Amino acid sequence: MRLLVLHGPNLQLLGARDGAPGGRLADLDAALRARAGELGVELEVLQSNHEGVLLDALSDAREAVDGVLINPGAFFGSYALKEALELVGLPAIEVMLRPPARESVVAEACVLQVHGATGGFDPYLQALETFASGVFTPGPSKTLGRKKPTEASPAASVKPPGKSLGRASPKSAEKAPLALVPAKALARVAPGKTLGRGAAPAKPAAEGGPGKTLGRGARASATMSDLLTRALVRQKVSERLAGTLGDEALAAWARSRYEAVQRGAPAEQGQRALLEESLLRLTLSHLPATRLSDEQLVDLMTRLDEG
């Protein structure tokens, strides 16, 4: 897997005012490359204060990389960057060291947003590990269809929202929660709001059946229709294979169920991680770079059977 990492304007000054060692852009890039090496991921890294340079980098790399990790910085309101990401059609994750003061336009073309709170490097590292986990990979052992890795790379688990990666950042050992939410690129399938970057992180949902409290103002108990199961996901995939459910409809359903689970809806006991991964893949299955073939959908059903 090869990723394009784009740093937006003023990030070349990262850590310069603080004067503390270990918190500069060069340190961030070194941390990214070190972790990428452990995960078997190649990185192409660029920082620029000029919007056109970032746009050219996206265009030039569209056939050479499998995904984009972007911190738009002060360009978070750039419709040009948003359009470029949409036209390139690659999975993209927006990363910001702190949540933006206003809603990000660039995030509307990204599949996930990872925002930190203290300015440490964890959002970048979590985004990198999310790509390396294979969650955006069309098949269990396939790359995104551009380059085959020379050797199998270890997969890192996608971290649950609201938890840090368990490492001390170069600037501080104190951890702050990360916000990892589906971005508005998914809203083009089913319009709706993101999970609320300004809201307090929801407590993890219990993985039992109905009858568990969902929190965040939801009902005190769940009905059987709220329970996400492997059988339900298999049923939707089967409907897609039979032609009774279209690609975009399947993606919209998967997105809505993924968001529900993130808000606290119950999932089949012991299967939450597999179900979340499956839903994310189905959510992205209508996009050109991550489209799932019928064979890959059958493979996904097999994984659900074996899980």
HELIX and SHEET records of a PDB file:
HELIX    1   1 LEU A   11  LEU A   13  5                                   3    
HELIX    2   2 LEU A   25  LEU A   39  1                                  15    
HELIX    3   3 GLU A   51  ALA A   61  1                                  11    
HELIX    4   4 GLY A   73  GLY A   77  5                                   5    
HELIX    5   5 TYR A   79  VAL A   88  1                                  10    
HELIX    6   6 VAL A  106  ALA A  109  5                                   4    
HELIX    7   7 ASP A  122  ALA A  132  1                                  11    
HELIX    8   8 LEU A  186  ARG A  188  5                                   3    
HELIX    9   9 MET A  224  ASP A  226  5                                   3    
HELIX   10  10 ARG A  230  ALA A  242  1                                  13    
HELIX   11  11 ASP A  247  ARG A  263  1                                  17    
HELIX   12  12 ARG A  272  THR A  283  1                                  12    
HELIX   13  13 PRO A  288  THR A  290  5                                   3    
HELIX   14  14 ASP A  294  GLU A  306  1                                  13    
SHEET    1   A 6 GLU A  42  GLN A  47  0                                        
SHEET    2   A 6 ARG A   2  HIS A   7  1                                        
SHEET    3   A 6 GLY A  67  ASN A  71  1                                        
SHEET    4   A 6 ALA A  92  MET A  96  1                                        
SHEET    5   A 6 LEU A 112  HIS A 115  1                                        
SHEET    6   A 6 ALA A 179  PRO A 182 -1                                        
END                                                                             
